[in-house]
């Protein structure tokens, strides 16, 4: 259980930082983080960090792939965690 919590903390911080970095680069005209990388960070467990960054930085909030996709990923992760908890895996 400690591993799961540590992993989720790290991946959510990483996702938040990726979104924030991409927003900063968008403002400054620099190298951008590919959208697939941002979504992959969410899919790998950083969906809460990604959604938080989207709202905090006002980034990717007008793209349906993100404003619909990230909450759907959160719901999927919640279902997976609930099933694992129910079966005693975590």
Secondary structure as UniProt FT lines:
FT   HELIX           2..28
FT   HELIX           35..41
FT   HELIX           42..46
FT   HELIX           47..57
FT   TURN            61..62
FT   HELIX           64..67
FT   HELIX           69..86
FT   TURN            87..88
//
